[in-house]
C-alpha cells in the first residue's frame, strides 16, 4: 500500500515537531533557576517534582533530550529524502532533466526544505516559547521526559560514559556544575530587570553596597557616645538624660572601656514608678548589650542584632576597649537610606562643592564624596576630620586651613580635640610667580603640605575654641 504525498509530508512534519518538543524541553529546563524550581515545588504545582528530579540529574535529562532530537531529525531527513525526493525525480525527468541529475537535485532540494522546516518549527519557534515560558513548559514536559529517560537508560549510560571520557581528555572535571552567578551578573540583572522600579533598584543597590561596608564605617565613634555610669541612682540618671535626645544609652562599669549593658529611658521611668522592684541603681534595670568588632561586615552584624533582638551593640577594638557603638538604625540606614527623626540634624547636601558648604567632621569618606563630589584619598583615616588632621600633621585648631584636592578645607569649630565643623570650598589654581611659587602665597604657611595655621595654632600651641 503506497502512502499519498500529503500523508508523507504530514509524517515528516510530525518528526520535525517531535524534535521541536525535545529542543523546547531542553532549553526550558536549563533556563530555570534553582529558586524557580523550589518555588514550584513549594506551591505543589503539577509536574514540579519531576522538574526537580530532572534538574538534579543534568546529564541524564540532557542525554534523553539529545536522543529524542537526534532520532526525530534523522527520521525526518531520511524519510523525506527516501520518499518525497523519489516522487520529485520523475517530475524533473519529465521536464527534460537527465535521470542521474534529477535524482541528485531532488534529494538536495527535499533535504534543504526539510532542514528549513526543521530549523523554524523544530528549533527556533520551540526555543522561543521555552525562553518566554520556561516554568510552564518544564512542568508540561518533565513527566514524559522522565519516562523516556527511564526507557533509554542503557543508551543514556553509554552516552554518559562516553561524554565523561571526552571531557576528561579535554582536561575538565565532568562532575563540575555550572558556575554560580557572580555579583556583577546580579547587579546587571537588577539594573536591566523591567519589573523593578527605580526605588526597588536603589534598595537592591544599597544592599550590594552594604555587603562591602564594615561596622567601623557606620558606627558612632566613642568620643560622640553619651555613656551612663551604672553606679548612678535612677534619680541621677533620670536628671542626666532628661534633656538628651536619645532613647538608649550604654551603661559603664569602671570606665568607658567597660560597657556592661545599655538602658532604655522607658526602663528608668518604669523603675522610678515602682521603686520596690530594684535597689535604685541604674545597673539594676540595664539590659545585655551585644559586642561586635569594627571589621565585621554590616549585614552579618545586622542579622546578629535582629536574632538577639538588641538595638545597640558596642564596637570593640583590637585591645578590648570601646571603639564606639552601633545601633540597629545605623545598620538599617545602610540598606534603606537615612532615617531622620525630630532630633536628627540635617547637614548641607550638594552634588558638588559650589561656593562654600559646611560639613560635619564625622562624615565618612563615602559621604563626603556623595555630598561634595570630593574623593578623599586612601589613608589611615575614615572621616573628613581625620583627613584634615592627617594633612595638618597635628591636632587641629580653629581657623586651620588645608588646601588639597583642588579644595580648601577650613576648621570652623572644635569639639574637644576634634574638628567638629569643617568648611569646604573649591579653589582655582593660582598662577605661578617667580621661582615657581604660587603668586601671592603667604610666606607664613606650610607650603609643603598646603597648610595655613590658624589663630589657635599660632597661640599657645594647644587647640581650643578661640
C-alpha positions in Angstrom: 0.0 0.0 0.0 1.5 3.3 -1.1 1.1 6.4 1.1 -0.1 9.5 -0.6 2.2 12.6 -0.9 0.1 14.5 1.6 0.5 11.9 4.3 4.2 11.7 3.7 4.5 15.4 4.2 2.4 15.2 7.4 4.7 12.4 8.7 7.8 14.5 8.1 6.2 17.4 9.9 5.4 15.1 12.8 9.0 14.1 13.1 10.0 17.8 13.0 7.6 18.8 15.7 8.6 15.9 17.9 12.2 17.1 17.6 11.0 20.6 18.4 9.3 19.4 21.6 12.6 17.8 22.8 14.5 21.0 21.9 12.0 23.1 23.8 12.2 20.8 26.8 16.0 21.1 26.9 16.1 24.9 26.9 13.2 25.3 29.3 14.8 23.0 31.9 18.2 24.6 31.5 16.8 28.2 31.7 15.1 27.6 35.0 16.8 29.0 38.1 17.1 27.0 41.3 14.8 29.5 43.1 12.1 29.0 40.5 12.2 25.2 40.9 12.0 25.5 44.7 9.0 27.9 44.3 7.2 25.4 42.1 7.8 22.6 44.5 6.7 24.7 47.4 3.5 25.6 45.6 2.9 21.8 44.9 2.4 22.5 41.2 1.7 19.6 38.9 5.0 18.3 37.3 7.2 20.3 39.7 8.7 17.2 41.4 9.5 15.7 38.0 11.3 19.0 37.1 13.2 18.9 40.4 14.3 15.3 39.7 15.4 16.0 36.2 17.3 19.1 37.3 19.1 17.0 39.9 20.4 14.7 37.2 21.5 17.1 34.4 23.5 14.5 32.4 20.5 12.1 32.4 17.9 14.5 31.1 20.3 16.1 28.5 21.1 12.7 27.2 17.4 11.8 26.9 16.7 15.1 25.1 19.6 14.6 22.6 18.4 11.1 21.9 15.0 12.5 21.0 16.3 15.4 19.0 18.7 13.2 17.0 16.2 10.5 16.4 13.5 12.9 15.2 15.9 14.8 12.9 17.2 11.5 11.5 13.8 10.1 10.6 12.6 13.5 9.2 15.5 13.8 6.9 15.8 10.1 6.0 12.1 9.7 5.3 11.9 13.0 3.4 14.8 12.0 1.3 13.7 8.4 0.7 10.1 9.1 -0.2 9.3 12.7 -1.1 12.5 13.0 -3.1 11.7 9.9 -5.1 8.4 11.5 -6.1 10.1 14.6 -7.3 12.6 12.8 -9.5 10.1 11.7 -12.3 8.8 15.2 -12.4 12.2 16.6 -13.1 12.9 13.8 -15.7 9.6 14.8 -17.4 11.0 18.4 -17.7 14.0 17.0 -19.6 16.5 16.8 -16.8 18.7 13.7 -17.0 17.7 11.0 -14.6 21.0 10.9 -12.7 21.0 14.7 -12.3 17.3 14.6 -11.4 17.9 12.2 -8.6 20.6 14.3 -7.1 18.7 17.6 -7.4 15.6 16.0 -5.9 17.5 14.8 -2.9 19.2 18.2 -2.4 16.0 20.2 -2.8 13.9 18.0 -0.4 16.7 17.8 2.2 17.1 21.7 2.1 13.3 22.1 2.5 13.2 19.6 5.4 16.2 21.4 7.0 14.5 24.7 6.7 11.2 23.4 8.3 13.2 21.7 11.0 15.1 24.9 11.8 12.0 27.0 12.1 9.5 24.6 13.6 11.9 22.2 15.3 14.4 24.7 16.8 13.7 28.5 16.6 10.0 28.6 17.5 10.1 25.9 20.3 13.1 27.6 21.9 11.5 31.0 21.7 8.5 29.5 23.6 10.8 27.9 26.1 12.6 31.2 26.8 9.3 33.0 27.4 7.6 30.3 29.5 10.3 28.1 31.0 8.3 27.2 34.1 5.1 26.2 32.3 7.0 24.3 29.6 9.1 22.5 32.1 6.2 21.3 34.2 4.4 20.2 31.0 7.2 18.1 29.5 9.0 16.9 32.6 6.8 13.8 33.4 7.0 12.4 29.9 10.7 13.2 29.6 11.4 11.4 32.8 9.7 8.2 31.5 11.7 8.5 28.2 14.9 8.7 30.3 13.9 5.5 32.1 13.3 3.6 28.9 16.5 4.9 27.4 18.6 4.1 30.4 21.1 1.8 28.6 21.7 4.2 25.8 22.0 7.1 28.3 24.5 5.2 30.4 26.7 4.6 27.3 26.4 8.2 26.2 27.2 9.5 29.7 30.4 7.4 30.0 31.5 8.5 26.5 30.8 12.1 27.4 32.7 11.9 30.7 35.7 10.3 28.9 35.9 13.1 26.3 35.5 15.8 29.0 38.4 14.3 31.0 40.5 14.2 27.9 39.9 17.9 27.5 41.3 18.5 31.0 38.0 19.3 32.7 36.0 17.7 35.5 32.8 16.1 34.3 31.3 16.4 37.8 31.6 20.2 37.9 28.4 22.1 38.0 27.8 25.4 36.3 29.4 28.5 37.9 27.4 30.5 40.4 26.1 33.8 39.4 28.6 36.5 40.2 27.9 39.8 42.0 28.5 41.7 38.8 25.9 39.5 37.0 23.4 40.0 39.8 23.9 43.8 39.6 23.4 43.6 35.8 20.2 41.6 36.3 18.9 44.1 38.8 19.7 47.1 36.6 18.1 45.6 33.5 15.0 43.9 35.0 12.0 45.6 33.6 9.7 44.7 36.6 11.8 46.7 39.1 11.1 50.4 39.6 13.8 53.0 40.5 13.2 52.7 44.3 13.5 48.9 44.2 16.7 49.1 42.1 18.1 51.7 44.5 17.3 49.5 47.5 19.0 46.5 45.9 22.0 48.6 45.0 22.2 49.7 48.7 22.1 46.0 49.8 25.0 45.2 47.4 26.9 48.3 48.8 26.2 47.3 52.4 27.9 43.9 51.8 31.2 45.7 51.4 30.8 48.1 54.3 32.3 47.5 57.7 30.8 48.3 61.1 33.6 50.8 61.8 32.4 52.8 58.8 28.9 53.3 60.2 29.4 53.3 64.0 29.1 56.3 66.3 32.7 56.9 67.5 33.5 56.7 71.2 34.0 60.4 71.5 30.5 61.1 70.3 28.8 58.5 72.6 27.0 59.6 75.8 27.6 57.0 78.4 25.8 56.5 81.8 27.6 55.2 84.9 26.0 52.1 86.2 26.6 53.1 89.8 24.3 56.2 89.4 21.0 56.2 91.1 17.9 56.1 89.0 17.1 59.7 90.0 20.5 60.9 88.9 20.2 59.0 85.6 16.8 60.5 85.0 18.1 64.0 85.6 21.1 63.4 83.3 19.0 62.0 80.4 16.1 64.5 80.8 17.5 66.9 78.2 19.2 64.4 76.0 17.7 63.4 72.7 18.4 59.6 72.8 16.3 56.8 74.0 19.0 54.2 74.7 22.4 54.7 76.5 25.3 52.4 77.1 25.9 51.7 80.8 29.5 51.6 82.0 31.2 49.9 85.0 34.7 51.0 85.8 35.0 53.3 82.7 34.0 53.7 79.1 36.1 50.6 78.1 33.9 48.6 80.5 30.5 48.7 78.9 28.3 46.3 80.9 24.9 46.9 79.2 22.5 49.5 78.0 19.4 51.1 79.3 16.3 52.4 77.7 14.7 55.6 79.0 11.4 53.7 79.5 13.2 51.3 81.8 14.4 54.1 84.0 11.0 55.8 84.2 9.2 52.5 84.9 11.7 51.7 87.7 11.1 55.1 89.3 7.4 54.5 89.4 8.0 51.1 91.0 11.0 51.6 93.4 10.2 48.3 95.2 11.4 46.3 92.1 15.1 47.5 92.3 17.8 48.8 94.6 17.6 52.2 92.9 20.8 51.8 90.9 20.9 52.2 87.1 22.7 48.9 86.6 19.7 47.0 88.1 17.5 48.0 85.1 20.0 47.7 82.3 19.8 45.2 79.5 22.5 43.0 78.0 24.5 44.6 75.1 25.9 42.9 72.1 29.6 43.1 71.2 30.9 43.4 67.6 34.2 44.3 66.0 34.9 47.2 63.7 36.0 44.8 60.9 32.7 42.9 61.0 30.6 43.3 57.9 27.4 45.3 58.2 25.0 42.6 57.0 26.1 39.8 59.4 26.1 42.4 62.3 22.5 43.3 61.3 21.4 39.7 61.2 23.0 39.0 64.6 21.3 42.0 66.2 18.0 41.0 64.8 18.4 37.5 66.0 19.3 38.6 69.6 16.6 41.4 69.4 19.1 44.0 70.7 19.0 47.5 69.3 22.5 48.6 70.3 25.9 47.0 70.1 29.3 48.0 71.4 32.1 48.1 68.9 35.3 46.6 70.5 38.8 47.4 69.2 41.7 45.1 69.0 42.8 45.8 72.6 39.4 45.0 74.0 38.4 48.6 74.6 35.4 50.5 73.4 35.8 51.9 69.9 32.2 53.2 69.6 28.6 51.9 69.4 26.4 50.9 66.5 22.6 50.9 66.6 20.1 48.8 64.6 19.1 52.1 63.0 22.6 52.8 61.8 22.8 49.4 60.1 19.3 49.6 58.6 20.1 53.0 57.2 22.8 51.3 55.1 20.0 49.4 53.3 17.2 52.0 53.1 19.0 55.3 53.4 18.9 57.9 56.2 16.1 57.6 58.7 15.6 61.0 60.2 13.6 61.8 63.4 12.8 65.1 65.0 16.2 65.1 66.8 18.4 64.5 63.8 20.4 67.5 62.5 20.5 67.9 58.8 23.8 68.6 57.1 24.0 70.6 53.9 23.9 68.3 50.9 25.2 69.2 47.4 26.2 67.1 44.5 29.4 69.1 44.2 31.0 72.0 46.0 29.6 75.2 44.6 30.7 78.2 46.7 31.1 77.2 50.3 29.5 74.3 52.3 29.8 73.4 56.0 30.1 69.7 56.9 30.4 67.6 60.0 33.9 66.4 60.6 32.5 62.9 61.3 31.4 62.4 57.7 32.8 59.2 56.3 34.8 59.4 53.1 31.9 58.0 51.1 29.5 60.6 52.5 32.0 63.3 51.7 32.0 62.1 48.1 28.2 62.0 47.9 27.7 65.5 49.4 30.6 67.4 47.8 31.9 65.4 44.9 35.4 65.4 46.6 37.1 62.0 46.7 39.2 61.7 49.8 42.4 59.7 49.2 43.1 56.4 51.0 44.9 56.7 54.2 44.9 56.0 57.9 41.6 57.9 58.3 38.0 57.3 57.5 36.4 60.7 58.2 36.7 64.3 57.0 38.1 65.4 60.3 40.7 62.6 60.1 41.7 63.7 56.6 42.3 67.3 57.8 44.3 66.1 60.8 46.3 63.9 58.5 47.2 66.8 56.3 47.9 69.1 59.2 50.2 66.5 60.9 49.0 67.6 64.3 45.8 68.3 66.3 43.6 70.8 64.5 42.9 74.3 65.7 40.0 76.7 64.8 40.9 78.6 61.7 43.3 76.0 60.4 43.2 75.7 56.6 44.2 72.8 54.3 44.4 73.2 50.6 44.3 69.9 48.7 42.4 68.1 46.0 41.5 71.4 44.4 39.6 72.5 47.5 40.1 74.5 50.7 39.2 72.8 54.0 38.8 75.2 56.9 38.3 74.1 60.6 35.3 76.2 61.7 34.6 74.6 65.1 36.3 72.2 67.5 34.7 69.6 69.8 37.4 69.0 72.3 40.4 68.0 70.2 38.3 67.0 67.1 37.4 69.2 64.2 33.6 69.3 64.6 32.6 71.5 61.7 34.7 72.0 58.5 34.1 74.4 55.7 34.8 73.1 52.2 35.1 75.3 49.1 36.6 74.8 45.6 39.7 76.9 44.8 41.1 77.9 41.5 44.7 77.0 40.5 46.9 80.0 41.2 49.3 81.2 38.5 52.9 80.5 39.3 55.1 83.5 40.2 58.9 83.9 40.0 60.8 80.9 41.3 57.8 78.5 40.7 55.9 79.6 43.8 52.2 80.4 43.5 51.8 84.1 43.2 50.5 85.8 46.3 51.0 82.8 48.6 51.6 84.0 52.2 55.1 83.0 53.5 53.9 82.1 57.0 52.1 78.9 55.9 53.5 75.4 55.4 54.0 75.4 51.7 54.9 71.7 51.5 51.5 70.5 52.8 49.3 73.3 51.7 48.5 74.2 55.3 47.8 77.6 56.7 48.0 77.9 60.5 45.0 79.4 62.3 44.9 81.6 65.3 44.7 78.7 67.7 47.8 77.1 66.2 49.8 80.4 66.4 48.9 81.0 70.1 50.0 78.8 72.9 50.3 75.7 70.8 47.2 73.9 72.0 43.8 73.6 70.3 40.9 75.5 71.7 37.6 77.1 70.8 39.1 80.6 70.5 
